[in-house]
Amino acid sequence: MTQHDTIQCVHEPFGDAFYYGPERLSTRFADDEQTRLNSGFSKATYGSVLEGIKREASQGKRVFIKDIDYYLFAPDRKPTSIAPSLRSATGDHLSRETARANGCTQKELSPYPTSDEPENPTVMPRAIQEMFHFTFLIRDPHYSVPSYYRCTIPPLREITNFYYDPLEAGYDELRRHFDYLKETGLVGPHVATRPDLSSPEAKAESDLKKYIGHEICVVDADDLLDAPAAMIEAFCKSVGLQYDPRMLQWNREIDHAVANDKFDKWRGFHDDALDSEGLQARTHKRAPKSEEEFDIEWSAKYGEEAAAMIRKTVVQNMPDYLYLKQFAMRV
């Protein structure tokens, strides 16, 4: 919201293909063609989304993409394969360019070899994933799940047009993608601010040459709200940005104009952010609650039936959250 002079922000682009386009993986609007048409993204494919990102990058600024990882997966752990538009278009282009660079003839060129990526859990070929610098933002499901639920009931539901779907919690997909990136060298072995977690073989500079990935950068939302300045500075150091304390304040009219434009297609989900003017450190850390206290709170706000749904989703996703939290930055 503050760095629009140097950073081109792209907000949740892959949701266009995931929900609305001909390659859609979500069943949310499967029987609602009118909603898909009204979205303006009914023809969006994963390939066209990537082409849009390339156009944004052509403006000379560094591109920052905030997205939800489950947009790259078939829901409910169903088998996921490379998206057709990436296999036949973008992937083909990349394989052809790579082949030409290695002196291959036209007869040797072939479409992107999806069968060669059985370990890749996403719709995106590894060659494309190498173009990105992945970082991860996580939040305790005790807070993220009821926050999401609130957006799927009146009055916000009239704006978001979303019903509650526990499969959209997203922690399982995030963990699987994280592990794939880590195991294949696209992130790691170093962990931002965590030398204690660096693998022994990575401590020697000569050994680092075998790794091609960026260091692992995981931000926990609670840590961010406890120490926003220190966490944003550590994040900037990890991803190669120049830290500026003014990043924490977005009270200019142009900042809100940019944010309103970026958030417009997901109306209702970002109202709190749009009504804010910056990141302020909490005066006190969040007080711990017992599981019983959470249940009482959710029941009071949403009713017992909804509280039971929230509880079930939280329990299902806590192991993945706690796994990822092991790698969270510390300041």
SEKEDREN-513202 format. One record per residue: x, y, z of N, C-alpha, C in turn; residue in one letter. Coordinates in pm, whole numbers, padded with zeros to 5 digits, always signed. Layout:
XYZXYZXYZA...
% end
This chain:
+00081-00121+00000+00000+00000+00000+00085+00126+00000M+00213+00114+00031+00299+00232+00038+00411+00234-00065T+00442+00121-00126+00561+00112-00211+00525+00108-00360Q+00414+00173-00398+00368+00163-00536+00457+00236-00635H+00551+00316-00586+00645+00381-00678+00750+00282-00729D+00778+00178-00650+00884+00083-00688+00835-00060-00701T+00716-00090-00648+00664-00226-00650+00528-00230-00719I+00512-00324-00808+00384-00345-00876+00312-00459-00803Q+00202-00429-00737+00131-00529-00658+00024-00598-00744C+00022-00730-00738-00080-00810-00804-00150-00891-00696V-00279-00868-00681-00353-00924-00567-00434-01046-00607H-00395-01161-00555-00464-01289-00574-00502-01318-00719E-00408-01316-00810-00441-01337-00951-00486-01478-00984P-00431-01580-00915-00461-01717-00954-00602-01761-00913F-00667-01683-00827-00806-01710-00795-00897-01696-00916G-00856-01613-01012-00936-01594-01133-00953-01726-01207D-00841-01799-01224-00846-01928-01293-00905-02037-01204A-00876-02032-01076-00920-02135-00982-01072-02139-00969F-01135-02021-00964-01279-02014-00941-01363-02002-01069Y-01314-01927-01167-01403-01881-01273-01374-01933-01413Y-01251-01965-01445-01213-01994-01583-01236-02138-01625G-01204-02170-01750-01227-02304-01804-01140-02412-01739P-01032-02373-01671-00948-02470-01599-00981-02474-01451E-01092-02415-01411-01123-02398-01269-01116-02531-01194R-01056-02526-01077-01043-02642-00990-01149-02642-00880L-01193-02524-00841-01294-02512-00737-01433-02547-00791S-01515-02606-00705-01654-02634-00742-01749-02524-00693T-01692-02417-00634-01776-02314-00571-01879-02256-00669R-01838-02224-00789-01930-02165-00886-01955-02258-01005F-01939-02389-00981-01952-02485-01090-02090-02480-01156A-02195-02457-01078-02331-02453-01132-02386-02312-01137D-02298-02215-01137-02341-02074-01137-02267-01999-01248D-02307-02029-01370-02239-01968-01485-02250-01817-01484E-02364-01765-01437-02383-01620-01439-02282-01549-01351Q-02255-01606-01233-02154-01547-01145-02017-01550-01210T-01987-01662-01276-01857-01670-01344-01847-01565-01453R-01955-01545-01529-01954-01445-01635-01945-01304-01576L-02021-01281-01468-02021-01147-01407-01886-01111-01347N-01808-01213-01311-01678-01186-01249-01582-01117-01345S-01602-01139-01475-01509-01087-01574-01391-01178-01599G-01388-01295-01528-01274-01386-01539-01313-01523-01593F-01426-01533-01660-01475-01664-01705-01384-01727-01811S-01297-01649-01872-01204-01703-01970-01060-01712-01917K-01043-01681-01789-00908-01681-01730-00855-01822-01716A-00734-01844-01762-00663-01970-01741-00537-01940-01661T-00474-02045-01613-00348-02023-01541-00244-01963-01634Y-00250-01999-01761-00158-01939-01857-00184-01792-01878G-00310-01752-01890-00341-01611-01911-00308-01528-01788S-00325-01588-01669-00286-01518-01545-00136-01489-01546V-00057-01589-01584+00088-01569-01590+00126-01464-01694L+00055-01462-01807+00081-01359-01907+00052-01221-01850E-00055-01211-01769-00086-01084-01704+00023-01041-01608G+00079-01136-01535+00189-01105-01442+00311-01056-01520I+00338-01119-01632+00451-01076-01716+00431-00932-01763K+00307-00897-01798+00280-00759-01841+00304-00662-01727R+00264-00701-01606+00290-00615-01489+00440-00597-01469E+00516-00704-01489+00661-00698-01470+00728-00611-01574A+00665-00596-01690+00726-00518-01798+00727-00369-01768S+00661-00326-01661+00656-00184-01627+00781-00137-01555Q+00872-00232-01529+01000-00193-01472+01007-00197-01321G+00896-00228-01255+00896-00238-01110+00907-00385-01069K+00951-00406-00947+00948-00542-00893+00803-00581-00866R+00764-00700-00907+00626-00745-00890+00612-00818-00756V+00512-00777-00678+00480-00843-00552+00343-00907-00567F+00336-01038-00551+00209-01111-00564+00170-01166-00429I+00054-01125-00380-00002-01187-00260-00111-01281-00309K-00097-01410-00277-00196-01505-00324-00218-01616-00222D-00321-01696-00246-00356-01807-00159-00313-01935-00228I-00236-02017-00157-00169-02129-00222-00264-02236-00273D-00381-02251-00210-00469-02358-00255-00527-02331-00394Y-00509-02211-00446-00550-02183-00584-00468-02266-00685Y-00357-02321-00640-00271-02401-00728-00295-02551-00711L-00400-02588-00637-00428-02728-00606-00573-02763-00636F-00597-02887-00673-00733-02939-00674-00776-02958-00528A-00899-02918-00492-00941-02926-00352-00949-03070-00300P-00947-03078-00168-00972-03203-00097-00872-03312-00136D-00749-03274-00161-00639-03366-00195-00666-03449-00320R-00751-03400-00407-00771-03469-00533-00645-03454-00618K-00618-03550-00706-00497-03542-00788-00489-03411-00866P-00373-03350-00863-00351-03222-00933-00243-03242-01038T-00269-03196-01158-00170-03206-01265-00144-03068-01322S-00040-03056-01402-00006-02928-01463-00125-02875-01543I-00158-02747-01526-00271-02688-01597-00250-02698-01747A-00355-02731-01823-00339-02743-01968-00278-02622-02035P-00316-02503-01990-00264-02382-02054-00116-02363-02028S-00066-02420-01920+00077-02411-01890+00153-02525-01958L+00085-02636-01975+00148-02750-02040+00162-02727-02191R+00060-02671-02252+00060-02658-02398+00110-02524-02448S+00109-02422-02359+00150-02289-02405+00275-02242-02334A+00258-02198-02209+00373-02145-02136+00481-02249-02117T+00439-02371-02076+00539-02476-02055+00610-02511-02183G+00534-02519-02293+00594-02550-02423+00695-02443-02460D+00658-02317-02438+00749-02206-02470+00877-02217-02389H+00862-02246-02259+00980-02254-02175+01070-02370-02217L+01009-02486-02247+01090-02600-02285+01160-02576-02418S+01093-02508-02509+01153-02479-02638+01272-02383-02623R+01253-02280-02539+01362-02184-02519+01481-02253-02453E+01451-02339-02355+01560-02412-02289+01632-02503-02387T+01553-02572-02471+01612-02663-02568+01699-02589-02669A+01649-02477-02717+01728-02399-02815+01858-02351-02752R+01849-02310-02624+01970-02262-02556+02074-02373-02545A+02027-02499-02545+02118-02612-02535+02151-02672-02671N+02113-02603-02779+02151-02646-02912+02068-02757-02971G+01946-02779-02921+01861-02885-02975+01800-02840-03107C+01770-02936-03194+01705-02905-03320+01554-02903-03301T+01482-02853-03401+01337-02844-03393+01274-02982-03369Q+01330-03088-03430+01272-03221-03417+01282-03273-03273K+01378-03219-03199+01397-03267-03063+01306-03197-02962E+01239-03088-03005+01155-03010-02915+01022-03080-02892L+00970-03071-02769+00842-03135-02739+00766-03051-02637S+00635-03072-02622+00559-03000-02520+00615-03025-02381P+00570-02943-02285+00625-02952-02151+00602-03092-02094Y+00704-03157-02043+00693-03298-01999+00631-03311-01861P+00499-03302-01853+00432-03309-01724+00455-03443-01654T+00473-03548-01729+00494-03679-01667+00624-03685-01590S+00712-03587-01614+00841-03584-01545+00832-03513-01410D+00710-03472-01367+00697-03397-01242+00600-03465-01146E+00617-03592-01120+00522-03662-01032+00523-03611-00889P+00633-03546-00847+00642-03497-00710+00586-03356-00695E+00558-03290-00806+00506-03154-00803+00357-03158-00767N+00317-03101-00652+00177-03113-00609+00084-03007-00669P+00138-02916-00752+00060-02801-00799+00032-02808-00949T-00045-02708-00996-00074-02698-01139+00039-02628-01215V+00138-02579-01143+00241-02494-01204+00372-02569-01224M+00421-02579-01347+00548-02648-01371+00662-02590-01288P+00754-02675-01251+00866-02629-01169+00944-02519-01239R+00959-02528-01372+01034-02426-01445+00974-02287-01425A+00842-02281-01412+00777-02152-01386+00796-02112-01240I+00787-02208-01150+00805-02176-01008+00944-02120-00979Q+01041-02157-01060+01176-02104-01042+01182-01953-01065E+01082-01897-01131+01080-01754-01158+01040-01672-01036M+00986-01738-00933+00931-01667-00818+01021-01678-00696F+01010-01579-00609+01077-01582-00478+00966-01602-00375H+00950-01724-00327+00838-01758-00240+00865-01718-00095F+00764-01655-00034+00763-01633+00110+00625-01676+00161T+00610-01691+00293+00490-01752+00347+00438-01672+00466F+00310-01642+00462+00242-01575+00574+00143-01673+00635L+00157-01699+00764+00070-01795+00831-00001-01727+00947I-00113-01788+00988-00191-01734+01099-00255-01849+01175R-00258-01840+01304-00319-01942+01388-00464-01966+01343D-00500-02092+01310-00638-02121+01267-00744-02079+01367P-00710-02070+01496-00808-02023+01595-00859-01884+01562H-00780-01809+01483-00819-01673+01445-00854-01662+01296Y-00781-01733+01212-00807-01721+01068-00939-01787+01028S-00973-01900+01088-01095-01972+01048-01221-01893+01085V-01237-01846+01208-01356-01765+01237-01358-01633+01160P-01241-01579+01127-01237-01457+01046-01292-01484+00907S-01253-01598+00851-01306-01638+00720-01456-01667+00730Y-01496-01737+00836-01639-01769+00853-01723-01641+00856Y-01674-01538+00923-01747-01412+00935-01776-01351+00798R-01686-01378+00701-01705-01323+00566-01805-01402+00484C-01854-01515+00538-01944-01601+00462-02086-01602+00520T-02114-01513+00615-02247-01502+00672-02291-01355+00663I-02422-01327+00671-02467-01188+00667-02403-01108+00781P-02374-00980+00759-02404-00904+00637-02298-00914+00527P-02177-00967+00561-02070-00967+00461-02099-01062+00345L-02175-01167+00369-02201-01262+00261-02269-01195+00142R-02352-01094+00168-02417-01022+00058-02316-00951-00030E-02198-00924+00025-02093-00856-00051-01996-00958-00112I-01955-01057-00033-01855-01153-00081-01914-01259-00174T-02042-01292-00154-02109-01398-00230-02043-01533-00207N-01986-01553-00087-01919-01678-00051-01997-01748+00060F-02009-01879+00048-02055-01961+00159-01933-02026+00223Y-01952-02079+00344-01840-02136+00419-01801-02271+00361Y-01673-02288+00332-01621-02415+00282-01493-02446+00358D-01496-02547+00447-01376-02578+00527-01257-02619+00443P-01279-02662+00319-01166-02700+00233-01083-02579+00191L-01137-02459+00212-01062-02339+00174-00975-02284+00286E-00961-02361+00394-00869-02315+00500-00728-02303+00446A-00685-02399+00363-00562-02383+00288-00432-02426+00352G-00435-02472+00476-00310-02506+00544-00246-02632+00486Y-00326-02731+00453-00273-02854+00396-00199-02826+00266D-00259-02745+00178-00196-02713+00051-00068-02632+00072E-00073-02538+00166+00045-02455+00191+00161-02540+00242L+00131-02634+00330+00237-02720+00383+00295-02808+00273R+00210-02867+00189+00260-02954+00084+00344-02877-00017R+00301-02756-00050+00381-02676-00143+00512-02633-00079H+00506-02592+00046+00626-02554+00120+00728-02668+00119F+00682-02789+00150+00773-02903+00154+00831-02932+00016D+00749-02919-00087+00798-02941-00224+00907-02840-00259Y+00884-02713-00228+00982-02609-00258+01111-02632-00179L+01096-02676-00054+01213-02699+00030+01291-02821-00016K+01220-02928-00047+01286-03053-00085+01352-03045-00222E+01301-02958-00309+01358-02946-00444+01453-02828-00456T+01482-02758-00346+01584-02654-00347+01539-02517-00391G+01408-02494-00408+01362-02360-00446+01354-02266-00327L+01347-02321-00206+01367-02241-00084+01457-02322+00008V+01533-02249+00090+01621-02315+00185+01760-02341+00128G+01848-02401+00209+01822-02457+00341+01823-02355+00454P+01878-02235+00429+01879-02134+00534+01737-02088+00565H+01712-02054+00692+01583-02003+00737+01605-01862+00787V+01529-01768+00736+01548-01627+00771+01544-01607+00922A+01645-01540+00976+01664-01507+01119+01684-01630+01206T+01698-01749+01147+01704-01873+01226+01826-01956+01191R+01945-01911+01227+02065-01994+01201+02059-02128+01271P+01977-02136+01378+01965-02263+01450+01900-02372+01367D+01826-02331+01261+01756-02429+01179+01829-02460+01048L+01937-02389+01019+02010-02416+00896+02073-02555+00902S+02061-02628+00794+02116-02763+00791+02268-02757+00801S+02331-02854+00866+02477-02852+00888+02556-02834+00759P+02512-02898+00651+02590-02890+00528+02585-02751+00466E+02490-02668+00512+02478-02535+00453+02563-02432+00524A+02626-02470+00635+02702-02372+00711+02834-02337+00643K+02884-02425+00560+03006-02396+00486+02972-02326+00355A+03037-02215+00327+03006-02137+00207+03021-02220+00080E+03120-02308+00076+03142-02388-00044+03025-02482-00071S+02959-02527+00036+02847-02620+00019+02721-02550-00029D+02714-02418-00010+02593-02346-00049+02571-02348-00200L+02674-02373-00276+02663-02368-00421+02567-02473-00475K+02542-02579-00398+02453-02684-00447+02306-02642-00437K+02277-02535-00362+02139-02490-00344+02109-02373-00437Y+01992-02377-00499+01955-02268-00589+01843-02183-00533I+01790-02220-00418+01672-02152-00366+01705-02032-00280G+01601-01951-00255+01610-01842-00159+01594-01899-00018H+01638-01822+00081+01622-01872+00217+01473-01882+00250E+01442-01971+00342+01303-01988+00385+01260-01866+00464I+01149-01807+00423+01098-01686+00489+00952-01708+00524C+00926-01730+00654+00790-01753+00704+00759-01646+00807V+00646-01578+00788+00602-01474+00881+00475-01521+00948V+00474-01522+01082+00353-01552+01156+00281-01421+01187D+00151-01417+01160+00075-01293+01175+00081-01238+01316A+00079-01326+01418+00087-01277+01555+00220-01211+01584D+00329-01270+01532+00461-01208+01550+00466-01073+01480D+00402-01065+01365+00400-00939+01289+00327-00830+01368L+00216-00865+01431+00139-00766+01506+00204-00731+01640L+00286-00821+01692+00358-00791+01816+00476-00697+01791D+00543-00713+01677+00662-00632+01647+00666-00600+01499A+00574-00514+01451+00564-00491+01306+00690-00433+01243P+00753-00337+01308+00872-00275+01248+00985-00377+01233A+01013-00450+01338+01122-00548+01334+01092-00660+01235A+00967-00705+01229+00932-00814+01138+00937-00769+00992M+00887-00651+00963+00892-00602+00825+01036-00577+00782I+01117-00527+00874+01259-00507+00841+01327-00640+00811E+01297-00743+00892+01356-00875+00868+01305-00934+00737A+01176-00914+00708+01121-00962+00581+01191-00895+00463F+01208-00763+00471+01275-00690+00363+01417-00741+00341C+01487-00765+00450+01624-00817+00439+01625-00951+00369K+01527-01036+00402+01522-01170+00345+01494-01167+00195S+01406-01076+00151+01364-01077+00009+01438-00973-00075V+01527-00895-00012+01607-00802-00089+01541-00669-00118G+01463-00619-00023+01403-00486-00034+01471-00390+00063L+01469-00262+00028+01522-00160+00117+01415-00125+00221Q+01444-00152+00347+01345-00124+00451+01331+00026+00473Y+01209+00070+00492+01178+00209+00521+01068+00209+00626D+01087+00276+00740+00984+00279+00845+00849+00329+00795P+00851+00408+00687+00725+00459+00633+00640+00349+00570R+00697+00229+00553+00618+00115+00505+00503+00082+00601M+00517+00123+00727+00418+00085+00828+00301+00182+00837L+00302+00289+00757+00194+00386+00760+00140+00410+00620Q+00008+00391+00602-00053+00414+00470-00173+00508+00487W-00143+00630+00530-00250+00725+00556-00264+00831+00447N-00193+00812+00334-00209+00906+00223-00326+00864+00135R-00385+00961+00071-00500+00932-00015-00463+00836-00127E-00342+00853-00184-00302+00766-00295-00282+00623-00248I-00236+00603-00123-00219+00468-00070-00353+00394-00068D-00456+00463-00023-00588+00401-00015-00650+00384-00153H-00619+00474-00244-00669+00459-00381-00610+00334-00446A-00481+00313-00426-00415+00194-00481-00475+00068-00418V-00492+00070-00284-00544-00048-00215-00687-00079-00259A-00769+00024-00272-00908+00002-00315-00912-00061-00454N-00822-00018-00540-00817-00074-00675-00775-00220-00672D-00673-00253-00592-00624-00390-00588-00722-00485-00521K-00794-00437-00419-00884-00523-00342-01024-00533-00402F-01050-00459-00508-01187-00444-00555-01253-00576-00594D-01178-00668-00655-01242-00790-00704-01277-00887-00591K-01221-00868-00472-01256-00953-00357-01322-00865-00250W-01433-00806-00288-01501-00712-00197-01551-00782-00071R-01538-00713+00040-01586-00764+00167-01482-00836+00250G-01380-00889+00185-01278-00965+00258-01171-00876+00320F-01157-00756+00270-01043-00672+00311-01087-00538+00371H-01211-00534+00421-01263-00407+00473-01180-00354+00588D-01136-00444+00677-01057-00399+00792-00926-00335+00747D-00863-00396+00645-00738-00339+00594-00762-00204+00530A-00872-00194+00454-00902-00068+00386-00937+00043+00485L-00989+00007+00601-01024+00106+00702-00907+00143+00792D-00793+00075+00773-00677+00099+00859-00585+00205+00798S-00492+00251+00880-00396+00351+00832-00252+00309+00859E-00232+00187+00908-00095+00143+00933-00090+00024+01024G+00032-00023+01049+00058-00132+01142+00113-00075+01271L+00039-00093+01378+00083-00048+01510+00111-00170+01597Q+00220-00165+01669+00252-00276+01758+00148-00286+01869A+00112-00407+01905+00022-00426+02018+00087-00376+02146R+00007-00319+02232+00061-00276+02361+00089-00396+02451T+00010-00504+02430+00032-00628+02506+00018-00745+02410H+00097-00849+02431+00081-00968+02349-00056-01030+02374K-00106-01099+02272-00237-01161+02283-00239-01261+02400R-00336-01247+02486-00346-01336+02601-00385-01476+02555A-00320-01578+02608-00356-01715+02568-00497-01750+02614P-00564-01834+02533-00699-01880+02567-00700-02032+02569K-00785-02086+02653-00805-02231+02652-00898-02266+02535S-00897-02395+02498-00987-02437+02391-01132-02415+02431E-01163-02432+02557-01301-02409+02604-01339-02262+02588E-01245-02172+02616-01273-02029+02599-01298-01993+02453E-01222-02054+02363-01248-02031+02220-01389-02078+02184F-01427-02198+02229-01559-02251+02195-01671-02161+02247D-01655-02111+02368-01755-02021+02425-01765-01893+02343I-01650-01840+02304-01648-01718+02224-01716-01738+02088E-01682-01847+02019-01742-01872+01887-01892-01898+01898W-01933-01967+02003-02076-01994+02022-02153-01864+02046S-02094-01775+02125-02160-01648+02153-02174-01562+02028A-02074-01567+01941-02075-01484+01821-02159-01544+01708K-02149-01676+01691-02204-01737+01571-02305-01848+01595Y-02325-01888+01720-02416-01998+01750-02341-02129+01764G-02404-02226+01829-02335-02351+01860-02304-02433+01736E-02395-02438+01639-02371-02517+01519-02251-02463+01442E-02245-02331+01426-02132-02270+01356-02003-02289+01435A-02013-02277+01567-01894-02295+01651-01838-02436+01636A-01926-02534+01622-01880-02672+01603-01809-02688+01468A-01860-02620+01364-01793-02625+01233-01656-02560+01240M-01650-02445+01307-01523-02375+01321-01424-02461+01397I-01470-02522+01506-01383-02608+01587-01327-02722+01504R-01411-02787+01425-01366-02900+01344-01259-02855+01244K-01278-02740+01181-01181-02690+01084-01050-02652+01151T-01059-02590+01268-00939-02553+01343-00857-02677+01378V-00924-02778+01431-00855-02902+01471-00787-02967+01350V-00855-02968+01237-00799-03030+01117-00673-02960+01068Q-00665-02828+01090-00557-02750+01030-00444-02713+01126N-00463-02734+01255-00359-02696+01350-00227-02769+01328M-00226-02900+01298-00095-02966+01277-00013-02903+01165P-00079-02865+01056-00006-02803+00945+00044-02665+00984D-00039-02590+01057+00005-02458+01103+00126-02469+01195Y+00120-02561+01291+00230-02577+01386+00357-02624+01316L+00341-02707+01214+00458-02750+01136+00525-02630+01070Y+00446-02546+01004+00502-02429+00936+00558-02328+01035L+00496-02319+01151+00541-02221+01251+00682-02252+01301K+00725-02378+01289+00863-02411+01327+00965-02325+01254Q+00929-02281+01133+01024-02208+01048+01003-02057+01054F+00912-02011+01141+00879-01868+01144+00997-01783+01189A+01009-01665+01129+01116-01572+01167+01102-01530+01314M+01215-01501+01374+01217-01449+01511+01296-01319+01514R+01244-01221+01585+01312-01092+01595+01318-01049+01740V
% end
